[in-house]
Amino acid sequence: MKKYLSALLITLFFSACSVPKYAIDSRIQRIGVDFSSGTWLLHYIDAPADVVPQLEKLAIEDFSSLNKSLTHVSRAKGLLIPNKIELNPSKIQLENLKKGSGYDYFVNIQAKNNKEELSSVDLTPHRFNEGGRNVSEVTIEIYDLNALEIIYSKKVIGSVGRGNDNHDVHFAASSNMLILGGYKKLMRELKKKSHFKK
């Protein structure tokens, strides 16, 4: 009896959930990155403040597993670089990063919430359901500071919406959860295509 009740509750829970969808941008980058040599600097992550600690922890662990010489900018000494680096920097900006850091490679991660119309738990009766969406995006860029070029740039957009369901209780991923999910999707793809010492 307990098994049937548990199965019923699980079924009801998942039927009242919206499943996030992730789409990687249309820019095709077939190859990954060679992480097997050089010195690597991970910059401050530009994202909503309440998701930065989790995202930063994941990024430090992930990129350190790809190259042991990775340093987070907060632990590096003698840097002369801005706190925020815009995406798609020019050669002059990359040259300034090289001069101000002395590192071979630079990792820049940015994330933002584009739309936040749903709460994680929505108790609105279904007859008053007006839909709604949460949309977030995450971009990872990697710069070769010796060649002064962008060697990796990928963006993922995560979204979740409430359709016309007949549930009075509805569960949906928050915008911050979409950011974390999008980051993990990008990292899985980057690790799959890249070369690094295991």
FENLINZI-V767278 format. One line per field, one symbol per residue. phi: phi as a letter, one per 30 degrees, with the letter a starting at -180 (. if undefined). psi: psi as a letter, one per 40 degrees, with the letter a starting at -180 (. if undefined). burial: b if it has 9 or more other C-alpha atoms within 8 Angstrom, else e. Layout:
phi=???
psi=???
burial=???
This chain:
phi=.ddddddddddddddcccddbbbdedddbdccbdcdbicbbcdedcaeedceedddddddddddddadddbdedcdcidbbddbcddhddddddddddddciddbbcbbbbacdabcccdbccdeedcdcikbcbbbbbcbbcddddhbdcaabbbccbbbcdccccdcbcbddddddddddeddddeddddcccadc
psi=dddddddddddddddeihhihhhhiehhgdibiheeiiihhhihhhihdeedddddddddddddddheehhideeiifigiidhhiifiidddddddddedeidihhhhiiihdhgeiidhhehideeheaiihhiihhhihhhedefihehhiihhhiiihagifhehhhihiddddddddddddddddddeihih.
burial=eeeeeeeeeeeeeeebbbebebebbeeeeeebbebbebbbbbbbbbbbeebbeebbeeebebbbebbeebbbbeeeeeeeeeeeeeeeeeeeebbbbbebbebbbbbbbbbbbebbebbeebeebbeeeeebbbbbbbbbbbbbbeebbbbbbbbbbbbbbbeeeeebbbbbbbbbebbbbbbebbbeebbebbbbee
